[in-house]
Amino acid sequence: MRTVCRIGQHAIDFWHEASGATAIEYGLIAALVAVAIIGAIIHLGETLLGFPLQLLSDALAGALS
């Protein structure tokens, strides 16, 4: 009976643990920021600076589709 109580306590502790969820949220935020930065670099590089970023843009479009 004591083992069942320990397993139940471990399950309750696991359910209340929030550090994993926080790490996932920070990872999603970092990914969103990275996508925004890449999009801005492609857009600004082509329009303002004249860099030939079409190959990078095509590669990203192919990877996302």
N, C-alpha and C positions, 0 to 999 in steps of 0.2 A: 504494500500500500504506500510505503514511503517513496518508492521509485515513481509511482504515478504522480504524486504531489510534486516531485522535483521536475518531472517532464512538463507538468502543467505550469509550474512557476517559470520554467525556461520559455515556454510558449508565450506567457504573459509578458515577460521581459523583452522577448523578441518583438512582440507587437508594439510595445511602447518605445522601442528604439527608433530614433528619428535621424540619426547621422547618415544612414544610407540614402534616405529620401532627399536630404539636403544636398548630398554629393551629386545625386542625379539632377536635381534642379540647377545646381551651379554648372554642371556639364551642359545642360540644355541651353542655358543662358550664354555660355561661352561659344557654343556652336552657332547660335543665332547671331551673336556679335561677329563671329568669323565670316559668316555668309554675307552679312551687311558690309563688312569691310571689303571683301572680295568683289562684291557688286559695285561698290563705290570706286574701287581702284580700276575696274574694267571700264566703267562709264567715264570717269574723269580722265583716265589715260587715253581713251580714244578721242574724246571731245576737246580736251584742253591741251594735252601734251602731245598728241599725235603719235603716241607709241603704237606699234602694231600688235595689239593685244587680241586680234581676231582669233588667232590659233588657240589662245588660252580660253577665250569665250566659247569657241566651238567645242573644246575638250570638256569644259564644264557642262555645257548643254547636253553633250552626248552622255556624260556620266550621270546626269540627273534624269535623263529620260529612259 
